[in-house]
């Protein structure tokens, strides 16, 4: 008896060519439902599943491959004992299983899908055959990805298929069914209200988007995976319009830039360098916002990542083209802007679509050696009604607007973080220092003379009054900080002494 292949696929891509290739190699092709119809219409000889099982499809097709004639043929070892048992039962070996599953994730992502529709798209027979074939991979080839068909046909041209190749296919098969079951569990958790922020077992599938040239450094291998469950604009869903392949560091910086710029309702632009903003501004137009963001620190902006929260027009693109940038990300680009930016060799251009609202990601996940750290994404916004002026001199509406801008920016700077702003333009940044006064010194030094009459924001409280004293020496007009230190009174008194407005928010924005 020749070899036999079971083919039952939802994704029909390449299946006719694959089945034809198998038949040329002497395989009998057994199939079900839509796959059998596709093959027959293409003129490919196919044996319908009921001829193998001797049993009709029942329960509206829910039961057709769940039969000993199928699973016995897949799971049998090629030993004399197993051969004898199959012969007594009139069952033939199945040597190849090509199955991909009902499109559950695509179904539940459709607007208005009902629970009944979702349940009907839970595949039972498919995963059972895949898992059986993967378990018996020493004797059975299992393929769940149409892109693998060519590899399978090539492997079968030899006298014997390499065991490591078989083992690799089995690994892919088990990963395929694991992701499938995870998608079902996630969907059911969502509709039953059983979804937990921190479940007992964290099971979250990610799809390989691309293998990157390297990681943070050339000696580190790296890859980028997308979250198929994420909705809304994000780096993961952005479309690259032109430019070189994204690097590991590009993706990190693009994410930092996008998450900051989307916080603003007015036209805004930011420039990110090494995961920290070196430029940020809000203005009446996106071209003006970019100019101000760039002018905040032109030296650091060289080789930076730019994000805008409005469509990039020709004016803005013309300014961007005047310096070397690694990438630009925005909701959209005009034809003129694309023509201008396209002339910059290698510049990566990414389009996100509308930035209205946040992305669907609610968890921040970070890997540590031996485990994962999960926390809620920091989406807390300033509540102006809860901001408290703790000095005698009170802020006016214009002061409050500037302080909100400053605190929004400092939220996205690595701790310890201090920023200095003026007229909704970032002019000084102190990031990632081991003490707060050190960050303040860096930010104020960068701002220089522009600090006189400017505004200072801190991501956490002042443990001492030294930062206030430093700010006073630079001519800072107002300070915004969380408050909550046991020495708050010292900082307030120092502010009073120098006529500085101090406002507290009641919560911090550490970013490690």
N, C-alpha and C positions, 0 to 999 in steps of 0.2 A: 504494500500500500504506500502511495506517495505521501508527501508531507501535506499538512492541512493548516490553513490560516483562518482565524476568526477575525473578521473586520466589521466593526460596528461603531460608526463615528458620527458625532454631531457636526463637527467641522469637516466638510467634504473636500477641503483644499488638498489637491494632489492625490486623492484616493483612487481615481480611475487609473492614473499612471502607475501608482504603487501596486494595485491589484493586478494590472496587466503584466508588470514586471515579475510578480510572484508566479503568475500562471506560466510564463515563459520558462521559469525555473522548475516547473513541475508541481507547483502547489495547487491544491484544491482550495478555492475561496468559499468560505461559509459566511453568510451575512444575515442581517435582520432589516426589517422595515425600510426606512428611507435610504439606507446605504445600499441595500440590495436593489432598490428601484434605480438609484443613480448608476450603479454598475451595469445593470441590464440595459438601461437606455443608452449607455455608451458602448454596448456590444461586448461587455466583459462577461464571460461565463461565471455564474455564481450559483451556489447551492443555498437554498433558503433554510433557515435554522430549524424549521419544523421537520424537515427531512432527516436531520441529524438526531433530533430528540424524539421523533415519533409522537410528538405531543403538540397540540395547537397552542398558539398564543391565547392567553386568557386574561381576564380582568382589564380589558381595554389596553392590552400590551404591557401591563405592569409585570407580567410573568411570561418570559419567553426564553431567556438564557439561564434562568435559575433551575438547572436540571442536571442530574448526574452525568448525562451524556456530554454535557459541556464541561462541567467542572471536573469530572473524572478524567476527561481527555486532557485538560490543562494541568491538573495536579499530579498525574501519574509520573513516577520515576521510570526511567528506561531500564528497569531491572526485570528479570524473568518473572518474579513474583507479581509485580504490578502488571506486566504484559498479560500474564495468564488471567488475572482478575478482570482486566478490560475485555479480553477475548470472550470469557464466559458471559459477560454482560452485553456483548455486541457493541462495545464502545471503542472508537478510534482515538489515537493520539491527536492532540492539537499542538502544533509546533510553534505557532506565532499568534499573538493576540495584538491587534491594533484597535485601540479603543480610546476615544476622548469623550468626555462626559457632557450630559445635558448642560446647556449654558445657564447655570443657576445665577451667577453674579450678574450676567447681562440681563436676565429676566427681572431680578429684584431691583435693578437700577432704573428700570423704566418707570416713568411717572404713572401713578395710579394703579400699580400692580397690586393684585389682591393676594391675600394669604393663600387662597386655594390655588391660584396660578403658581405661586412660589413653591408650594408643596408638590405640585405635579411635576415641577422641574427638578426635583430631587432624584437623582439617578441612583438606582439600587443595583441592578444587574451589571452595569458598567464597572463601578468600583469593585464589585465582587470578582469579576473576571480579571481586572487589572491586578488586584492584590494576589489572586491565585497564581497568575502568570509570573508576577514579580517574585513570589515565594519560590516558584519552581524554575527560576531563571537559568539554572544549569542546563535545562532541557528546552525551555520555552523562551522565545524572544518576545519581549513586551515593548510596545511603542505607544506613547500617549501624545507625542508631538509630531504633527505633519512634517515639520522641518527635518525630522530624522529619517523620513522614508528613503531618501537617497543613500544615507549611511547604511541602512539595513540591507538594501539591495546590493550595495557594494560588498558588504561583509559576507553575504550569502554566496558571492561568486567564488569564494575560497572553499577549500575542502572542509574546513571547520571554523566556526565562528569563535573568535578569541574570548576567553572567559571574562577578562576584565571589561570587555565591551558589553557582554551580557550583564555583568554586575552593575555597570554604569546605567544601563537601561532600567534595571530593577530599581536603582536608587531614584531615578527620575520618576518612575511610576509611583513609588510610595510617596514621594514629595507631592506629586500631582493629586493623589487622593487625600493627602493630609490638608493641603490648601483648600480643596473642595469642601471637606468636612468643616474646616474652620470658617469658611464663608457662610455655610448653613447655620452653624452655631451662632455666629455674630448676628446674622439676620434675625434669628429667632429670639436672641437676647434683646435686640432692639425693639421688636414689636410686642414682646411680652412684658417689657419694663424690667427684665431681669439683668440687664447689662450693668456690670459693676465697674467702677472706675479702676479698682485694683483687684482683679479676679484671682482666685486661688492658683490657677494655672494661666499664665499669659500665653495666648496663642494668637499670633497676628501675622498673616502672610504678607510678604513683600515680593514684588516681581523685579527681576534683574532688568534694569534699563540699559546699562552699558558698563562694560569693563573699562576703567579709566587707565590712562597711560601710566600713572603712578599716584601715590597718596600725597601726604603733606610734603614728603621728600622723595627723590627719585628711587631710593632703595626700598620704598614701601609699595607693595601692590595694593590696588584699591578698586572698588566698583561702586556704582550708584544703583540703589534699589528704589522703586516707586511703591507707594502705598495705594493699592487699587481701591481702597475704601474711602480715600480722602476726596473731599468735594471742595469746590471753591478754588479761586486763584492761588497758586503756589509755585515755588520753584519746580516741584515735582511734576506739575501739570503744564508748565510753561512750554511754549513752542519756540524752538530755536530757528530763527529766520536766516541767519548767515553767520559766518565766522568760523574760527577753529573749533575743534572739539573741546568741550568743557573739561576742566581739570577738577580734581578734588577740592582744591582751595577756591577755585571759581565758584563752585556750587555752595560751599560754606558762606562765602562772602555775598553771593547773590541772595541767599536766604536772609542773611542779616540785613541787607539793604532793603529788600522787599518788605520784611516785617516791620521795619521802622517807618518807611515812607507811607505804608497803608494806614498808619495811625492818624494821619492828618486829613482833615476834610478840605482844606484849601489846597490850591496847587502847591506841590512840594517836590523837592529833589534832595537826594542824599548821595554822598560819596563814601564808600566803605573801603577801608584798608586794613588788612589783617584782622577782619571781623569786628572792627570798631569804626564808628562814624568819624571821619575827619572833616566832613562837610555836611551841612544840613540847612535847609532854609524853606520857608513858606513865603509866597509872594502872590501878586495878582495874576501872573501867567507862569506857565511851566518854563519858558525860556528865561524869565527873570529869576525864578527859583533856582534853576541850575546855575546861572551866573553867580548868584550869591553863595550857593553851596560850594562852588569851586573856589571862589575868592576867599572863603573862610580859611583855607589852608592849601594854596596852590601847589606847594612843594609836595605835600603828602598825597594830593589828588593824582599825581602822576602815577600811572599804572593801577589806578583804582577801579572800583566797581560802582556804576551809577544806577540808581533806581529813581523812577518818576512815578507819580500817581495819576498822571494825566497823559494823554496822547503826546508823543514827541513830534513836534513840527519841525519845519525846515530851519527856523531861527535857532531853536534849541540844539538841533543836530549840528548846525554850523559851528556853534560854540564848542560842542563836545569834540568835534573833529579837529579842533586846534591843539589838543593835547593827546598823549598816548593813554588810552583806557583799555582795560582788559575786557569789559563787558558792559552792556547797557540793557536794563530790563524795565519794561513799562507795559501799561495796558494795551497800547497800540502805537503804530508809527505811521505818519503820512508817507505817501509815495516819495515826496521830495526828501523827507528825512532818511528814508531807506537808501535813496540814491546817494545822498551825502555820506552817510555812515558806511555804506557799502564800499566806498573808496578807501576806507581805512583797513589795510591788509590785516586779516585775522581777527578784527573786532567782532566779538560775539554779541549778537543781537537777539534778545528773547522777548516774546510777546506773551502776556499773561491773560489778556481779556480783562473784563471789569474787575476792579478791586473793591467793589461795594461789599462791605461786611468782611468778616475774617474767613480764613480757610476752615475746613471741618476738623482740623487736628485739635484735639483738646488735651493731648498728652505730650509732654516733653520727655523723650526717652534717651538716656545716655548709658553707654557701655562702660563698665568698670571691670577690672580684672576679677573674674569669678562671678559676675552678675550684672544686673541692670538696675539703674535708678530711674524711677518713674515719678513724675510730678505733673500737676496741672500746668498747662501753658499759662504764663503770666500775661493775662489779658486785662488786668485791673486798670481802669482809667481813673484819672483824677476827678473827684467829685468837688466842684467848686464850693458847694454849700458846706462841705466838711473841712475845707481848708481854713486854717486858723491863723490870723495875724497875731503874733505873740509880742510884738513891739508896740510902743506908743505910736510911732509913725505907721500909718496904715497904707496898704496898696490901693491905687485907683484901678479902674477897669483895664487900662492899658498895661499897668504893671502886672495884673493878674493874667492877662493874655500872654505876656512874655514869660511869666513864671511857669505857666502850663506848658508852653513850648519847650522851655528848658528842661522841665521834669520829664517830658515825653522823650526827649533825646537821651537824657542820662539813663533812662530805663534800659536803653539798648547799648550801653557802654560797659565794658568789663569792670567789675569791682576790684579795688575801691575806685569809685568813679566820681569825677567832678567835671561839669561842663560850664562854660561861660557863653552867654548868648546876648545878642543885641539886635533889636528890630527883626526878631524871628530869624536870625542868622547865627549859626554856630561859629564862634570865633576862638574857642579854646577848649581843649579836651585833655583831661588827665585820666588815664585808664590803667587798671590792673596793678596799681601800686600797693605795696605792703602796708602803707599807712595813708590816712586820708589827707593829711597836710602835704604829703609828698605829691599826691594827685592834684591838689589845689595849686601847688607851686608850678607844676608843669602846665596846667590849664591857663593860669594867670600869666605866666611867662610867654606862652604862645599868643595870648590875646594882646599883650603889650599895652600900648596906649589906648587901644580900643576898649580895654576893660573899664575905663573911667565912665561911670554912668551905666554900666552893663549889669547883667543878672547872672547869678551863680546858682547852680542846682547840684545837690549831693544825693547819691542813691541811698545813703543811710545816714543815721544821726551823727552828730559831732561828739566824739568822746571828750574833747577838750575845746577850749575857746581859740586854740591856735589858728584854725582855719579861718575863723571870723577875723582875727587880727590881720592875717595875710590878705584877706579880701578887702579889708578896710584900707590897707596900704596901697592897694591897686585901684581904689576908687569905685568898688562895686556898690551899686545902688540898692539891690535887694537880693535876698537869699531865700531859696526854698529847700526844705529838707524834711525828713520824716518826723524828727523829734523822737523822744522816748529815752534819751540818755539820762542817767542819774545826774549828769552835769549840765542838763539843758539850761538851767538858770544862768550858768556862767556864759554860755553862748548868747543868750538873750541879753544879758547885761553888756556884753561886749558890743553887740549890735546897737543897743541903745546909746552907748558911749560914742559910737562913730556915726550915729544917725542912719544906720542901715535898716531897711525894712526886713523883717524876718517872718516867713510864713511856714507853718508845718502842715504836713499832709496826714500824719497818723499811720502811714505804712511805708515800707521800704521796697526797693527794687534791686536787690542783690542779683548780679549776673556773673557767676563764676565760670 
